[in-house]
């Protein structure tokens, strides 16, 4: 009798944890299959001087869609 409400709280907690996990996992992928880290990597390559401004602009436009 005492374990009924406790069991329901555990089940509810597992359901909420599953929903949070699912949302975080789906949020990690940008539309079009491109990862959100691609733009950050492009910014870092430009900042390090590995690519010039024209190449940076072209690649940024390509990543934006």
C-alpha positions, 0 to 999 in steps of 0.5 A: 500500500505504501509502495504504490505512490512511490512506484508511480513517482519513479515511473513518472520520473523515468518518463520525464527523464526519457522525454528530456533525453529525447529532446536533448538528443534531437536538439543536437542536430540542426536541420538539413543534417548539419551539426551546430558545431560546423559553423563554430569550427568554421569561425575558428578556422577563420580566426586562426587564419587557415582560410581567407575572408572569401572562402569563409563567406562562401562556406558560411553561406553554404552552411546556412543553406 
